[in-house]
Amino acid sequence: SEWVTSVGATMPSLDSKPYCSAAAFRHLGDCEELGQVTCSSRNGALITSSGYFSVYRPRPKYQDLAVNTFLQTSSCKPFPVCPVHNHTYVSHHELEEIKVPCQHIAKTGCSLSNLVQDSRAAPDVALPGQSYPVLVNKSVFGFDGTSASAPALAALISRLNGLQAQRGQPPLGLLNPWFYQVHRDHPQAFLDVVVGDSLH
């Protein structure tokens, strides 16, 4: 839904900052990946985060510029550019033929190409989502994934709303238009997570 802020999960790569500068990790070699990577069981997380284009929801206007820019400039667009497991590439013609299940809309499936061009993209934001210590019945467990990152964002926004109330200001309300406006006007406020996948 366009009225929900969808949250993905990231995790630190052992080859990424701030690990690069820590003496304890120098034996791992040179740093090649900068920043966070997609939270993935392949990389040691308990669950894998994902990204998607909605089968059911049209793209809201506040996403248009960000998604269109991504589709025009990304070195890893959905399917046409990215290698699949056997290191071959899917052509634009093949993309037209790829269908995803959408039994409530079409029995034969929905064209992936149409979804990429016209539908709601998710997540809107991603936060670190690995090894959150959680107290359950007097025991501490590590939680991973969006079950960790989404509550972390909710807690952050709750704190910001508390500051708004102290100043006599209204709560932040629907965050998505604001997030995308800040991204448009101050892209340096965000880190684009381009390493990792949601296959495992």
N, C-alpha and C positions, 0 to 999 in steps of 0.2 A: 504494500500500500504506500502511496505517496505521503501518508500521514504518519508513517512510522520511520524512525531513524534506524536503518539496518546497520549492524555492527559486525565487522569481521574481527579476526584474531591474528596477531603476529607473534613471532618469537624471535629472540636474538640468535643470530648465527654465531657460532664460535669463531668465525672468520670476520666478524663485523665489529664496528665500534660499539661500546668502549673497550671491547676485549683486545682490540689491536694494540692499544697502548699499555695494557696491563702486563707487567713483567711475568706473572705466572702463566700467561698464555703465549708468550713469544716463541716457545718451542714448537708451536703449531705451524709456524711459517709465516709467509707474507699474507697480508690481508687482501682479498680480492673482492669480497662482498661488503658493501657499505650499508650499514643500517639494519633494519628489521627484515625478516623474511616471512612469508606466509606460514602460519601455524600449520604444521603437517606431521602426521604420524611417521612419515618417511624420515623426518629430521629429528625424531625423538619425542614429539608431543603425544599426548594420549588421544587426541582427536585432530581432525583436519578441518580448517576453515574453508570457506568457499566463496565464490563470486558467481553471479549469474545475471541473465537477462530474463525478466519475468514472462511467463506464458500468459498470464491473466491481466497484467496491469500495463497501461500505456505509459510512456515516459512522461513524467511531470516536467513542466516548463523549466523549473529551476535546475534540472539536470542537463538541459539541451547543450549548453556551451561546453561543459566539462566532458560529456560523453562524445559529442561530435569532434572535439579536439583530440580526444583519445583515439577515436576511430581513424582520424586523418593522420596523426603523427606518431602513434605508438609503434615501436619496433616489434611488438608482439600482439597484434590484433587478434581477436577471436578467430581461430582456424585459418584464415587465408595466409598468414605469415608464420604462425607458430609450428614447429615440427611436432609431429605426433611420435609415439613411442619408437617406431622403427626409423626415425630421423628423416622420414619423407614429409612432404608438405601437402596440405589439402588445397586444391585449386579453387578459384572463385566459382567455377562451374560446379564442382563437387559440393561446395558450400550451399549452393542453391538447392541441392538434392538432399542435404542432411535434414532429417526430421527429428523432432523431440516429442516425447509422449505428451499429449494434451487431450485426453479422452473426453473432457467436458466441452471442448471446442470443436475438434475435428477428429474423426475416427482414424484418419490416415496419418495424423500427426501434424505438428506445426513446423513451418520452415524456420530453421535456425537463422538464416539470413534476415528474414523479416523481423525476428525477435531482436537481433543485434541492432537493427536500424531504428526500430520504433518503440521498444518496450522499456520498462523500468529497469534500471541497472542497480545492482547491489553488490557489496555493501556500500553505504554512504561514507562510512569512516571505518577505520580499524584501530584497535588498541592492542597493546601487549596482552597476550592470552595464554601464557604458559607458566606453570608452577606457582599459582596463587595459593598462599597458605590459607586454609580455611579450617576453622574449629568446628568439629562435628562430634557431639557426645563426648566432650573432653579429650578428643583426639585431633591432631592436626593432620590434614590431608592436603596434597597438592592438586589443585583443579586446573584444567587446561581448556582452551577453546573459547568459543563465544559465550559459554556459560560463565566464564571469568571476565572477558573483556566487556560484555554488555552491562553487567552490574557495575563495573568500574566506571564506565561512561555515565551511567545513571547516578552514581555517587558524586562524580565530578559536577554534573549539571545541577544536582541537588545543592551542592555547596555554593555554586554560582547563583542559584535562585535565592539561597539564604542571604548572600551578599546584596542581591538586588532588593530584597525585602528590607534589609537594614538601611538602605539608601532611599527607601520609599518608592522604589521602582517596581514595575510589574515583573512577573516571572518571564523567563526566556520564551516559553511557548514552543511552537513548532520550530525545531532547530534546522531542518534541512535547507530552507531558502537562505538562511544566514550562513550555514556552512559553505554552500556553493558560492555565495557572494564573496565571502572572505577568500575562498580559493581563487576566485576570478581576480579579485583586487590585490591579494597578498599571497600568491602561491607559495612563497617561502615559509608560510605558517604551517604548511603540511609537508609530510615526507611521503613521496610516492613509492609504495612498496612494489617493486618490480621483480623481486627474486622469490622463487618458490612456485608451487602449484597446488591445486586442490584435487589431485588425482588419488591420493592415498590418505 
